[in-house]
Amino acid sequence: MPSIEPIVMWVPDIRSVIVQADLPPIKHNEAVAHGLAHAILENSWLVRRTRLGRMPRIKVEQAVHDLVARRSIPIENLQEAVARFRSIELCATRLGVSVPMLTHRLLNLKQSERRLIHPSHLDRMSWASSETIPSDITCVWVEAPPAPLLPRLRPRG
């Protein structure tokens, strides 16, 4: 079903991620990553407490978005792109992410990561035209009790 906003849903009962089909490639990748991050965090204390009504859902969404941003934009790639480009739009295109995703990553650098990026590289970027919203993906929450613990995968080899 077509939608104005990208939609993603993690369905714990059937352990599936459902993503809107007609998304452009970058939005599709971010939506899939968002759903997978929900699956990764499903058994965390944060999600379990949220499903029990003890934590607000926004805390989970922030944790999911942080996980997606860090895994989608490794610090080495970010460092190279920020040094090379003067606009956040070009930087995002180079990294294969959306401007909101890159903005989130830059606004949430760890202290150790901040040391790797020269402040002048961030200062020269065209931040004014960038969106500072955490994400433009609509995440549909499935009403469900805390999921049974997912089995741990054994490393291959």
Buried (B, 14 or more C-beta within 10 A) or exposed (E): EEEEEBBBBBBBEEEEBBBBEEBEEBBBBBBBBBBBBBBBBBBEEBBBBBBEEEBEEEEBBBBBBBBBBBEBBEBEBBBBBBEEBEBBBBBBBBBBBBBBBBBBBBEBBEEEBEEEBEEEBBEEBEBEEBBEEBBBBBBEEEEEEBBEEEEEEEEEE
